[in-house]
Amino acid sequence: MRYRARVAARRDSTGTRDAGRSAGLFSPRAAAVACVAAAVAFAALKAAFLAARFSDGNVYAALGDLVLRGRWLYRDVYYSSPPGLPLVHAALVGVAGRSPLAGPAAAMVLSLVDAALLVRIVGWRNGPWPAAAAVLCYLFSFACLGTTDFDSDIHWVTTALLAGLALLRGERAVAAGVAFGVALLFKVHAFVPVAGVLAGLLLRRDLRRAWHAAAGAGAVWIAGCLPFWLVAPREFLAQVFLNNLGRGTGIEKGPLAAFAATHDPWIPLALAAAALVAWKSPRRSELLPIFGALAAWCLFLAAYPDVYYLYLKLAAALAAVLVGAAAALSTRRRAPVAAGLFAIIALWSSVGYVRTQAHAAVVTALDDIVARVRALTPDGGPVYGDSSLAPLVALAADRPIFKDYVDTNVKFFRTGLFDMQRRADEVVEGRVAAVLVRATFQGDPPKLVSVSPVLPVETLLSRCRQDAAFPVADYDSNAVVVWDCSGR
């Protein structure tokens, strides 16, 4: 009996004997080669387009540098999320220096780790190709390729959540909870997919593992956040939970959904196929935690006002898990067909990335901007400006950010958290010689028609001097303007 149990377990984790002995295109060796080739191709593609870009992710690198300089998050500098990403960037700055490519490079590495976790989650049931399909769908989805151009907490959340799902599959619920807790240390919104996983466990009446995972997640989150709460309790609670919770407005839902459906059409197909296969399979309960996480995250994206395209990376990862799991629960004859179909669709998405996204939002004039900022601040004076650019330039030029005002996202001004006119008075009174804004010029000769809202336009025009303008190719602007507000 023990021997038969071991044989059954081996078949469950590595596939049937026939699948394991299959030769040719559908052999385990061919699938393993496909996975390795996909990882190498992904790394090569991302390395080819690795560049400094306009991104709010530049805030995290600047916050990490401030942490290394002795600043305490929430007490000394404003930050609207749990402390995970600034602490990671403090380590990256300590190891790799102030490289503008450290964040995007870390995102690329994390995506490759995600691919290995997908193989672990899906396993080799009914042959190895379901896991290979999950890897191909994920790595070459537009969501993964596009988001890894930018530094973001969603990359760490995705990797931690997939690690938790992999550990759950290995019957290590407490360790899975630890991974879920790590995800929560990077973003409060990670509570949504973690709650979906726990709900899936409860639906299949796995109360013990649900409890162990919840306890592990809670313990890690409390341990990671407790020092900051003890030092600055009011500031921590206000900045992480109260000041920004649902008050901002991100991308409009209609255009976001249309963009996702046209650039990654395999995701809705994966959901439909997984639902159909799961309905007919006696092992459908295995997919409940994954379905729970994806359903919760999609509902969150639909209902929460402050969402961004970067959040779709997590949806793509969970959908890829369902692609592989649905193919694994299918028959051996159908599994390679389904795997190949979804892989072809995902590879098609990668062509769209190269054509439309790979060159977008690159700060092509970064060296010239840095040189001009250094010339304007020979005594090491501070820099202020658009949070998608100013932290990047400040780090590259080795200049401080004015009063540690790193995050100048317009939503903080629109919701009344910060007062823009008061901020403008501070900048002018502080004689800041380098204020960086994204701008749009039109006409011939070029005429300034808009600037990113980090200071009132009236202040820039009446109390500051336009020092230099550099052409760039951002999504909604075509130049970077350096304003001198020092009164010289």
C-alpha positions in Angstrom: 0.0 0.0 0.0 2.8 2.4 0.8 4.5 1.7 -2.5 1.2 2.4 -4.4 0.8 5.6 -2.4 4.3 6.7 -3.4 3.7 5.9 -7.1 0.4 7.8 -7.0 2.1 10.8 -5.4 4.9 10.7 -8.0 2.4 10.6 -10.8 0.4 13.5 -9.3 3.5 15.7 -9.1 5.4 14.7 -12.2 2.7 13.4 -14.6 1.7 10.0 -15.7 4.2 7.4 -16.9 3.1 7.8 -20.4 3.5 11.6 -20.2 6.9 11.2 -18.6 8.1 8.9 -21.4 6.7 10.8 -24.2 9.3 11.8 -26.8 9.7 14.6 -29.3 7.9 17.9 -29.1 5.9 17.1 -26.1 8.6 15.5 -24.0 9.7 16.8 -20.6 13.1 17.8 -22.1 11.5 19.8 -24.8 9.3 21.7 -22.3 12.3 22.3 -20.0 14.2 23.7 -23.0 11.2 25.9 -23.8 11.1 27.3 -20.3 14.9 28.1 -20.2 14.7 29.6 -23.7 11.8 31.7 -22.7 13.7 33.0 -19.7 16.8 33.8 -21.7 14.8 35.5 -24.4 12.9 37.6 -21.8 16.0 38.6 -20.1 17.7 39.6 -23.4 14.6 41.5 -24.5 14.3 43.4 -21.3 18.1 44.1 -21.1 18.0 45.5 -24.6 15.4 48.1 -23.6 16.6 48.8 -20.0 16.6 52.6 -19.6 15.9 55.4 -17.1 12.2 56.3 -17.6 9.7 58.8 -16.3 8.1 56.9 -13.4 6.8 57.4 -9.9 9.1 54.4 -9.2 12.0 57.0 -9.0 10.5 58.0 -5.7 11.4 54.7 -4.1 15.1 55.0 -5.0 15.2 58.5 -3.5 13.5 57.3 -0.4 16.0 54.4 -0.1 18.8 57.0 -0.3 17.2 59.1 2.4 16.8 56.0 4.6 20.6 55.4 4.2 21.1 59.0 5.3 19.3 58.5 8.5 15.8 59.6 7.7 13.0 57.7 9.4 10.0 56.9 7.1 6.7 58.6 8.1 8.3 60.7 10.8 10.9 62.5 8.7 9.6 61.9 5.1 6.1 61.3 3.7 5.4 57.8 2.3 2.0 56.5 1.6 2.6 52.7 1.7 4.1 50.1 4.1 7.9 50.4 4.4 9.0 47.4 2.3 10.1 49.1 -1.0 12.1 52.0 0.5 14.0 49.5 2.7 14.8 47.3 -0.4 16.0 50.4 -2.3 18.2 51.3 0.7 19.9 48.0 0.3 20.1 48.4 -3.5 21.7 51.9 -3.2 24.1 50.5 -0.6 25.1 47.6 -3.0 24.7 49.0 -6.5 25.1 52.7 -5.9 22.7 55.3 -7.3 22.1 53.6 -10.6 18.9 54.7 -12.3 18.6 51.1 -13.7 18.7 49.3 -10.4 14.9 49.3 -10.0 14.0 48.1 -13.5 16.7 45.5 -13.4 15.3 44.2 -10.1 11.8 44.1 -11.7 13.3 41.9 -14.5 14.9 39.5 -12.1 11.7 39.3 -10.0 9.8 38.4 -13.2 12.2 35.5 -13.8 11.7 34.3 -10.3 8.0 34.5 -10.9 8.5 32.1 -13.9 10.3 29.6 -11.7 7.5 29.8 -9.1 4.9 29.2 -11.9 6.6 26.0 -12.7 6.5 25.0 -9.1 2.8 25.9 -8.7 1.6 24.2 -11.8 3.9 21.2 -11.6 4.3 18.6 -14.2 0.8 17.0 -14.2 -0.3 15.4 -17.5 3.1 16.2 -18.9 5.3 19.2 -18.6 3.8 21.5 -21.1 1.1 23.1 -18.9 3.8 24.6 -16.8 5.7 25.8 -19.9 2.6 27.4 -21.2 2.2 29.3 -17.9 5.7 30.6 -18.1 5.4 31.6 -21.8 2.0 33.3 -21.2 3.3 35.3 -18.3 6.8 36.3 -19.4 5.7 37.4 -22.8 2.4 39.0 -21.8 2.2 42.7 -22.5 1.4 43.3 -18.8 4.6 41.7 -17.7 6.8 43.1 -20.4 5.3 46.6 -20.1 5.3 46.9 -16.3 8.9 45.6 -15.9 10.1 48.8 -17.6 9.2 50.6 -14.4 10.1 50.2 -10.7 7.1 49.4 -8.7 5.9 47.7 -5.5 3.6 45.5 -7.6 6.6 43.5 -8.7 7.5 42.5 -5.2 3.9 41.9 -4.3 3.5 39.5 -7.3 6.6 37.5 -6.5 5.7 37.2 -2.8 2.1 36.1 -3.6 3.3 33.5 -6.1 5.8 32.3 -3.5 3.0 31.9 -1.0 0.9 29.9 -3.6 3.9 27.6 -4.3 4.4 27.0 -0.6 0.7 26.2 -0.1 1.0 23.6 -2.8 3.8 22.1 -0.8 1.7 21.9 2.3 3.7 24.6 4.1 0.9 26.9 5.2 2.8 28.9 7.8 5.7 29.6 5.3 3.1 30.6 2.7 1.7 33.0 5.3 5.1 34.5 5.8 5.3 35.1 2.0 1.9 36.7 2.1 3.0 38.9 4.9 6.0 40.0 2.9 3.6 41.1 0.1 1.7 43.1 2.6 4.9 44.9 3.7 5.1 46.3 0.1 1.5 47.4 -0.5 -1.6 47.6 1.6 -3.7 46.6 -1.4 -2.0 43.2 -1.3 -4.5 42.4 1.4 -7.1 41.9 -1.4 -5.5 38.9 -3.2 -4.3 37.4 0.1 -7.9 37.5 1.4 -8.9 35.9 -1.9 -6.5 33.0 -1.3 -7.7 32.5 2.3 -11.3 32.6 1.0 -10.5 29.9 -1.5 -9.0 27.7 1.3 -12.1 28.2 3.4 -14.4 27.3 0.5 -12.7 24.0 0.2 -13.0 23.6 4.0 -9.3 23.7 4.6 -9.6 25.6 7.8 -6.2 24.6 9.3 -4.1 25.8 6.4 -6.2 29.0 6.1 -5.6 29.8 9.8 -1.9 29.0 9.6 -1.4 31.2 6.5 -3.4 34.1 8.1 -1.3 33.8 11.3 2.0 33.8 9.4 1.0 36.8 7.2 -0.2 38.8 10.3 2.9 38.1 12.3 5.3 39.2 9.5 3.3 42.3 8.7 3.2 43.4 12.4 6.9 42.6 12.9 7.8 44.7 9.8 5.6 47.7 10.6 5.8 47.8 14.4 9.1 49.8 14.6 7.7 52.5 12.4 4.4 52.6 14.3 6.3 52.8 17.6 8.4 55.8 16.4 5.6 57.7 14.7 2.2 56.1 15.4 0.0 59.0 14.2 2.1 59.6 11.1 2.3 55.9 10.2 -1.5 55.3 10.5 -2.3 58.5 8.7 0.1 58.1 5.8 -0.4 54.4 5.2 -4.1 54.0 5.8 -6.0 57.3 6.1 -4.6 60.1 4.0 -4.7 58.4 0.7 -7.1 55.5 1.1 -9.4 55.6 -2.0 -9.2 59.4 -2.2 -7.0 59.6 -5.4 -8.1 58.8 -8.9 -6.0 56.7 -11.2 -6.6 55.6 -14.8 -10.2 55.5 -16.0 -11.6 52.0 -15.8 -13.0 51.9 -19.4 -9.8 52.7 -21.2 -7.8 50.5 -18.8 -10.0 47.5 -19.5 -10.0 48.1 -23.2 -6.2 48.4 -23.3 -5.8 45.2 -21.3 -8.2 43.2 -23.4 -6.6 44.3 -26.7 -3.0 43.9 -25.6 -3.4 40.7 -23.6 -6.4 38.9 -25.0 -5.3 35.6 -23.6 -6.2 36.7 -20.1 -10.1 36.6 -20.5 -9.6 33.4 -22.6 -7.6 31.9 -19.8 -10.3 32.7 -17.3 -13.0 31.1 -19.5 -11.0 28.0 -20.2 -10.0 27.5 -16.6 -13.6 27.9 -15.4 -14.8 25.3 -18.0 -12.1 22.8 -17.2 -12.5 23.3 -13.4 -16.2 22.8 -13.6 -15.8 19.4 -15.2 -12.8 18.3 -13.2 -13.2 16.4 -9.9 -10.1 18.2 -8.7 -11.5 21.7 -9.2 -11.1 22.5 -5.6 -7.4 22.8 -6.1 -8.0 26.0 -8.1 -10.1 27.7 -5.5 -7.3 29.7 -3.8 -6.1 30.9 -7.2 -9.6 31.7 -8.5 -10.2 33.5 -5.2 -7.0 35.7 -5.5 -7.7 36.6 -9.1 -11.4 37.3 -8.6 -10.7 39.5 -5.5 -8.0 41.4 -7.4 -10.2 41.9 -10.5 -13.1 43.2 -8.3 -10.7 45.5 -6.6 -9.5 46.9 -9.9 -13.1 47.4 -11.0 -14.3 49.1 -7.8 -11.3 51.0 -6.3 -10.8 54.5 -7.8 -7.0 54.7 -7.6 -5.7 52.0 -9.9 -3.0 51.9 -12.5 -1.9 49.7 -15.4 1.0 48.4 -13.3 -1.6 46.5 -11.2 -2.4 44.3 -14.1 0.9 42.4 -13.7 -0.5 40.6 -10.8 -3.6 39.7 -12.8 -1.4 38.4 -15.6 0.5 36.2 -13.1 -2.6 34.7 -11.6 -4.1 34.1 -15.0 -1.0 32.4 -16.1 -1.3 30.0 -13.1 -4.8 29.2 -14.2 -3.6 28.6 -17.8 -1.2 26.0 -16.6 -3.5 24.6 -13.9 -6.4 24.2 -16.3 -4.2 22.5 -18.9 -2.8 20.2 -16.2 -6.3 19.2 -15.1 -7.3 18.6 -18.7 -6.7 15.3 -20.6 -3.2 14.5 -21.8 -4.4 14.9 -25.4 -5.8 18.4 -24.8 -3.1 19.7 -22.6 -0.4 20.4 -25.3 -3.0 21.9 -27.6 -4.3 24.3 -24.9 -0.7 25.1 -23.9 0.4 25.9 -27.4 -2.7 28.0 -28.1 -2.2 30.3 -25.1 1.5 30.5 -25.7 1.0 31.7 -29.3 -1.4 34.4 -28.1 0.9 35.6 -25.5 3.9 35.7 -27.9 1.7 37.8 -30.1 1.3 40.2 -27.2 5.1 40.6 -26.9 5.2 41.9 -30.5 2.9 44.7 -29.4 5.2 45.6 -26.6 8.2 46.0 -28.9 6.2 48.2 -31.3 4.5 50.5 -28.8 6.0 50.4 -25.3 9.6 49.5 -25.4 10.8 53.0 -26.3 8.1 54.9 -24.3 8.8 57.3 -21.4 12.6 57.1 -21.7 14.4 60.1 -20.3 16.6 60.4 -23.4 18.1 63.7 -22.3 19.0 62.6 -18.8 22.7 63.3 -19.0 22.0 66.9 -20.3 19.4 67.5 -17.6 21.8 66.3 -14.9 24.6 68.5 -16.3 22.3 71.6 -16.3 21.1 70.9 -12.7 24.7 70.6 -11.5 25.6 73.9 -13.2 22.6 75.7 -11.6 23.5 74.3 -8.1 27.3 74.5 -7.9 27.1 74.7 -4.1 25.1 71.5 -3.8 21.7 73.3 -3.6 18.5 71.3 -3.6 16.2 70.1 -6.4 12.4 70.1 -6.5 9.9 69.0 -9.1 7.9 66.3 -10.8 8.2 63.0 -8.8 8.5 61.0 -12.0 11.7 62.9 -12.8 13.2 65.0 -10.0 14.2 62.1 -7.7 16.0 60.5 -10.6 17.9 63.7 -11.5 18.7 64.5 -7.9 20.3 61.1 -7.4 22.2 61.2 -10.6 23.4 64.8 -9.9 24.2 64.0 -6.2 21.9 66.8 -5.1 19.4 66.8 -2.2 15.6 67.1 -2.7 14.2 70.3 -1.3 12.9 69.6 2.3 12.8 65.9 1.4 9.6 66.5 -0.7 10.2 63.4 -2.8 6.6 62.4 -3.7 4.9 65.3 -5.5 2.1 63.2 -7.1 -0.7 65.5 -8.1 -3.3 63.4 -6.3 -1.8 64.6 -2.9 -2.5 68.2 -3.9 -6.0 67.5 -5.4 -7.1 65.7 -2.3 -6.0 68.5 -0.1 -3.2 66.6 1.7 -0.7 69.2 0.5 -1.4 72.8 -0.4 0.2 73.7 -3.7 0.3 77.5 -3.1 2.0 77.0 0.2 4.4 74.6 -1.4 5.1 77.2 -4.1 5.8 79.9 -1.4 8.3 77.5 0.3 10.1 76.8 -3.0 10.5 80.5 -3.8 11.5 81.5 -0.3 14.0 78.6 -0.2 15.5 80.0 -3.5 15.5 76.6 -5.2 17.6 77.0 -8.3 16.4 73.8 -10.1 12.7 73.0 -10.4 12.0 70.2 -12.9 8.7 69.8 -14.6 7.4 67.8 -17.6 5.9 70.1 -20.2 4.2 70.3 -23.6 5.2 72.6 -26.4 3.2 73.2 -29.5 3.4 75.3 -32.6 6.2 76.9 -34.6 8.0 78.6 -32.9 7.3 76.2 -29.9 5.0 77.7 -27.3 4.6 76.3 -23.8 1.0 75.1 -23.4 1.1 72.9 -20.2 3.3 71.8 -17.4 3.1 69.0 -14.8 1.2 70.3 -11.7 3.9 70.4 -9.1 3.7 74.2 -8.6 1.0 76.7 -9.8 1.7 77.9 -13.4 1.3 81.5 -12.2 4.2 81.0 -9.8 6.5 79.5 -12.4 5.7 82.3 -14.9 5.9 85.2 -12.5 8.3 84.2 -9.7 10.7 81.8 -11.5 12.7 81.9 -14.7 12.7 79.3 -17.4 16.3 78.2 -17.6 16.4 75.4 -20.1 14.2 72.9 -22.0 15.1 69.4 -23.2 13.0 67.5 -25.8 11.8 64.0 -24.6 9.1 61.5 -25.6 6.8 60.9 -22.7 3.2 59.7 -22.8 1.6 63.1 -22.3 4.5 65.6 -22.7 7.3 66.3 -25.1 9.8 68.2 -23.0 11.5 68.7 -19.6 11.8 72.3 -18.5 14.2 73.4 -15.8 13.0 76.5 -13.9 15.2 78.7 -11.7 13.3 80.0 -8.7 16.3 81.4 -6.9 15.6 85.0 -7.8 18.9 85.4 -9.5 
